[in-house]
């Protein structure tokens, strides 16, 4: 049975080059970093939707885990494509995803970013970093190491600053609730801005202006219902980001994994080509890894 928007809110209230995700490589990289005194490099492996494993400063952060098997969850209702979610399988077992991470970073708690499988599999004592609005629900789910990012905090030598966003416009945007993004910084590493579920808005423009990110991760699948307009970025929003941060590398994710996302990877790629975008915009496939530094 399709899930209604009300139920959804209640439940939740160019390709990049393929590189190996190798433990041996990680060990060698860590050893080299220890010898030179520099932090290990930064990499992002897209798993599905917004779910990614981010290696940064010698730690691995699991971003917005959406770990259910393909088709295990109802469709989001009131959309042009009423198919069960997720639309595709993970590129690796969910248990392996969980075992790979040192901490979890949540931009918000909608089901395609924080699902029942994630809540079941993640160790309850492992750090979970959240926006203030989400602390209570994560604690109620049994997690005991919940860190609230008020403005910013430092975890394992990594500074994590919280940024704002708008999960749609007008009434729909208000009903989608509070969302956020994050900026990761550490000396010797690129500044990485994870925009989260947002459209182009003043909060995103401010984050780019204040933090001057080297890398920007955008949820760019143009998710939407039958009315109310997109609730995350589409081509026009990505072009705004390109204009605001022409020197940044942009990584486009949140594509082709949930039924209310209308923009495909090929559609985004074609639109960027037609707009003659000269900036670096990477559109990784599920399972692909992007080197950020």
Rosetta blueprint (number, residue, H / E / L):
1 X L
2 X L
3 X E
4 X L
5 X H
6 X H
7 X H
8 X H
9 X H
10 X H
11 X H
12 X H
13 X L
14 X L
15 X L
16 X L
17 X L
18 X L
19 X L
20 X L
21 X L
22 X L
23 X H
24 X H
25 X H
26 X H
27 X H
28 X H
29 X H
30 X H
31 X H
32 X H
33 X H
34 X H
35 X H
36 X H
37 X L
38 X L
39 X L
40 X L
41 X L
42 X L
43 X E
44 X E
45 X E
46 X E
47 X E
48 X E
49 X L
50 X L
51 X E
52 X E
53 X E
54 X E
55 X E
56 X E
57 X L
58 X L
59 X E
60 X E
61 X E
62 X E
63 X E
64 X L
65 X L
66 X L
67 X L
68 X L
69 X L
70 X L
71 X L
72 X L
73 X E
74 X L
75 X L
76 X E
77 X L
78 X L
79 X L
80 X L
81 X L
82 X L
83 X L
84 X L
85 X E
86 X L
87 X L
88 X L
89 X L
90 X L
91 X L
92 X L
93 X L
94 X H
95 X H
96 X H
97 X H
98 X H
99 X H
100 X L
101 X L
102 X L
103 X E
104 X E
105 X E
106 X L
107 X L
108 X L
109 X L
110 X L
111 X L
112 X L
113 X L
114 X L
115 X L
116 X H
117 X H
118 X H
119 X H
120 X H
121 X H
122 X L
123 X L
124 X L
125 X L
126 X L
127 X E
128 X E
129 X E
130 X E
131 X L
132 X H
133 X H
134 X H
135 X H
136 X H
137 X H
138 X H
139 X H
140 X H
141 X L
142 X L
143 X L
144 X L
145 X L
146 X E
147 X E
148 X E
149 X L
150 X L
151 X L
152 X E
153 X E
154 X E
155 X E
156 X L
157 X L
158 X E
159 X E
160 X E
161 X E
162 X E
163 X E
164 X L
165 X L
166 X L
167 X L
168 X L
169 X L
170 X H
171 X H
172 X H
173 X H
174 X H
175 X H
176 X L
177 X L
178 X L
179 X L
180 X L
181 X E
182 X E
183 X E
184 X E
185 X E
186 X L
187 X L
188 X L
189 X L
190 X L
191 X L
192 X E
193 X E
194 X E
195 X L
196 X L
197 X L
198 X L
199 X L
200 X L
201 X L
202 X H
203 X H
204 X H
205 X H
206 X H
207 X H
208 X H
209 X H
210 X H
211 X H
212 X L
213 X L
214 X L
215 X E
216 X E
217 X E
218 X E
219 X E
220 X L
221 X L
222 X L
223 X E
224 X E
225 X L
226 X L
227 X L
228 X L
229 X L
230 X E
231 X L
232 X L
233 X L
234 X L
235 X H
236 X H
237 X H
238 X H
239 X H
240 X H
241 X H
242 X H
243 X H
244 X H
245 X L
246 X L
247 X L
248 X L
249 X E
250 X E
251 X E
252 X E
253 X E
254 X L
255 X L
256 X L
257 X L
258 X L
259 X L
260 X L
261 X E
262 X L
263 X L
264 X L
265 X H
266 X H
267 X H
268 X H
269 X H
270 X H
271 X H
272 X H
273 X H
274 X H
275 X L
276 X L
277 X L
278 X L
279 X L
280 X L
281 X E
282 X E
283 X L
284 X L
285 X L
286 X L
287 X L
288 X L
289 X E
290 X E
291 X E
292 X L
293 X L
